[in-house]
Amino acid sequence: MSLSGWICVVTGASRGIGKGIALQLSEAGATIYITGRQEKTLKETATQVTERGGKCVPVICDSTNDGDIEKLFERIKLEQSGRLDLLVNNAYAGVQAIFENHGKKFWESDPSLWDSCNNTGLRSHYICSVYASRIMVVRGQGLIVNISSMGGLRYLFNVPYGVGKAGCDRMAVDMAVELRSRGVASVSLWPGPVKTELVSEFVLAPDGVDPKMKNLFTNGETTEFSGLCVVKLAKDKDLMSLSGKILLTCDLARRYGIKDVDGRAVEDYTSLKFLLTQVPYISWLSSFVPSFIRMPRFLLPLASNHF
């Protein structure tokens, strides 16, 4: 029970990656405040979290409502005597809107797509981080994790999505600058393709979906793998050396020597072997390339270099 005594918050934990992270934190023995808008699904998650050995406090919270967020952290400060160890900013409401607007250009979509992607997302992450940091800096320790994606590096899905994820990454990096002297770490976490409930509904189940995309998610990470990574990260003795960085789950799998909860090794999406499988006409070359050859991390930003 490596996180016994820890007080954690996971936003948007009714399903998907947030739920998976909450479940793994509970196995590590933490007390977890989970947020969501739907009481039914939130209580279902809370039951599963408790069954895993942790203590769970489900809180109905609208992440677009600043008042709800403030009340959440005031409640934690009161109930936990001013202690908060970990905040995972995961709440996101844009997935359905993304699929509904798939194939449309930004001018063909309703402008409200921006709000769907970034109100419960980038904006709420910032508000949560403000209130969480006010608790953490007093104790001189803590960890804030923004759940982001490679969409922060290059075009993915649509314009509002990419801008939001780039903002999540930049926010984590810049918060780390101001938090470092207070002993609080801030990182952005990029999961690979994850088999969430909505992905199963919109990508894996329907016919007519791009076979390459369907295969990518079929072989993707479980919703709990990000949780495994967060637990290991939280207990890393060199955590502050990682503060201000964008971390990939596949890199953390290698750093901590962990596999997914179903026993599979996680795909390294920066390996040359994997990258070759994504290139038409030369994908056959991947069978001849060792899996340990990876793209150097300093080359990743060059993929979106516009100077």
N, C-alpha and C positions, 0 to 999 in steps of 0.2 A: 504494500500500500504506500507507494513512494510519494504520493501527494496527500497523505493523511494530514488533516488540519488546514489544508489550503482552501481558500474561498475563491471561487471562480464564477465568471459570468460568461455565458454563451448566448449571443443574440440569434434569433431566428433558428431555434433548436427544435422546432416541431417536427422537422423532417430533414432529409438531405444531409449535407456535410455537417451542419450544425448539430443535428441529432447524433451523428456518428462521433463527433468530437465529445459531446456530453457523455455518451456511453463509455468512451475510453477514459475520460477524466474520472468517471464514477468507479471504474475498475481499479483506478489508481488510488481511490479512497478520498477524493475531494468532495467538498460541499459545493454544489453547483446551482446557481440561479439561472434558469433557462427562460427565455422570453419568446413570445409568439403572439399572434392575434387571435387564434382559434383555441378556445378553451378545451375542446374535445381532444384534438391532436396533441396539445401541450400536456394534458394530463396523461395521455397514453405514453408519451415520451418519458414523463416523470416517473411513471410506474416502472418502465424498463430500466431507467437509470438507477432507481432504488434497488431493483432486483440485482443489479450488478455490484452492489456493495457501497455505493456512495449515498450521500444525502442530497436530495433534490428539492429545490424550491421553485415551482412553476409560477411565473409572473406574466399575466396578460399585459402586454405592452405594445402599443402601436409605435413603431420606430419612426413614423413621420410626425409624431406628437412630442415636441420637446418637453412638455410637462410630464408625460408618462416616463420619459427617460430620466428626468431629474428625480422624480419620485422613486424610481427603481434604485438609484444609487444612494439616495437618502435613507431608504429602507435598509440597504446593505450596511451602510455606515452605522446605523442604529443597532441592527440585529447582530452584527459581527464585531462590535466594539472598535469600529474604525479600521477593520482589516479587509483588504482586497488584494489578492495575489495575482490574478490572471483575468484579463478581458480578451475574449475572442469576438471580434467584429465580423459576424457572418451574415446577419439579416440581409435578405435580398428579395425583391419582389418583381424583378424584371424578366424572369425566365419565360413565363407564358407570353408576355408581350414580344419578346425576342422571336419566339417561334411563330407567333401570329403575323409578324412583320417580316418574316424571312424572305429574302429576295427583293425587298423594296429598298429603294434609295432613300436617303434621309429626307429629301424633299417630298417623297411620295408617302411617307408615314406621318401620322398625326404628331404634332410637336410634343404631345403629352408622353411620347415614348421616352423623352429625356427624364421626366419625373418618374416614370415606371422603373427606369434603370438606376436612377441616382438619388432619389429621395430616401427610399429604404435601400440603403447602400452607402455611397460615398458620404452624403450629408449626415445620415444617422451615425455612421462610424465616427465621424468627427465629434458629434455631440457626445456620444458615449465615451470617447477618449478623453474629452475635457473633464467630465465628472469622475471618471475612473482615476485619472491622473491626480486629481485633487485629493483623493484618498491615498493613492500609492506613494506620492512624494513625501507625505508626512512620515511614513514608515521607512522611506529610503529603499524600497524594493518593489518589484512588480514586473509584469510582462504584458504587453499589448500585442495582439496578433491580428492583422488585417487579412481576411481571406480574399485573395485576388486571383489573377490568372495572367497567362501570357498575352491576353488581350490588352494588357497595359504596355506591351512592347510594340506590337504591330497590329494591323487591322484584323478584327475578329467580330463577326456577327453584324455589327452596325456601329454608327458613329457614337451615339450616347454610351454604349457599352464600353468601347475602348477608352473614351475620355474618363469614364468613371473608374475603370481599373487602373489607368495611368495615375489618376488622382489618389487612389488607395495606396499605390506604391510610393508615390512622392510624399504623401502624408506620413506614412510609416517612417520613411527615411528622415524627413525633416523633424518629426516629433522626437526621433532618437537624438538629434543634435541638442535639443533643449532639455531632454530627460536624462541624458547620460550622467551629468553631474549629480543627479538625485538618485542614482542607482536603479532607475527603471529602464527596462529594455523595450524596444519597439521594432517589430519586424513585419514584413509582408510575406505571406505564404502562398505559393502557387501550387495547388494540386494539379495532377494531370487530368485527363478525361475521367470523370467520376460517374458511376452508374447510380445516379439519384433516382428518386421516384418519378420526377418530371422527365428526366432523360429516358427512362424506360417507357413512359407514356408517349412522348413526342418523337423519339429517335428509334428506340429498339422495337417497339410494337408495330408502328404503321408500315405499310408497304410504300414503295416509291422513294424512300429515303436513300441518299447517296450511300452505296454499299461500303465505300471507304470510311465514311463517317460512322456508319452502323458498326463496322468491325472495330473501329477505334474505341468506341464506348463499350462494346461487348467485352473487350479485353481490358477495360479501364479499371481504375481503382475502386474499391468499395468505399462507402461513405465513412467508414470508420478508420481508414488508413490515415487521413489527415489528423484524426484524434491520436493515433499512435505517435505521430510525429510531434504533435503539440506536447504530449506528456514527456517525451524524451527531451524536447527542447527546454521545457520548463525546469527540468532537473539538471541541465547541462552546466557543469562547473565553469565553463568558459562562455556562458550566455552573453555576457556584455561584449565579447569580441564579435558576436553575430548581430548585435543591435545595429539598426540602421541598414540592414541588408534585405534583399529580396531572396527568399529561400524557396527552393523547389523541393517538393516531396520526394522526388527520385534521388536528389542529392542527400537529403536527410536519411533516406533508407540506407544509403551506402555509409553515411557518417556513423549511424547508430547500429548498423547491421541488422535491420529489421525487415520482415516480410509483411505482406498484407494479412489481414485476419483470416483469409481463406487459405493461407499457406503459400500463395503465389508470390514469386518475386515481382516487384513493381517494374514496369517498363521504364527504361531511361529514355526520355523523349529528346535528350540532347546527344544521344549516342549516334555516331555516324551510321551504324547499322540500321537504326530506326529511321533516321532522316532519309536514307536511300530508299526505304520502302515507300516513302511518300512522293517519290519523283517518278512520273510516268516514263516508261521505256527503259529505264536503267535500274528499276527496283530489284531486278535479278541479281545485281551486284552485291546486295545486302547479304546474301548467303555466303559470300567470301570474306566478309569483313568481321573481325573480332568485335565482340560487344563492348570491350573495355576502351575502345577508341572513342573519345567524347569531344564534343565541341568545347574548346576552352571558354570559360565563362566571360572573359574579357571581350570575346567576339560577339556575344549575344546582343549588346547594344548596337553593334554595327548593322544588325538586321533592320534597324529602324533609323539609321543615321540619315538625317536630311540636311546636313551642313555641307 
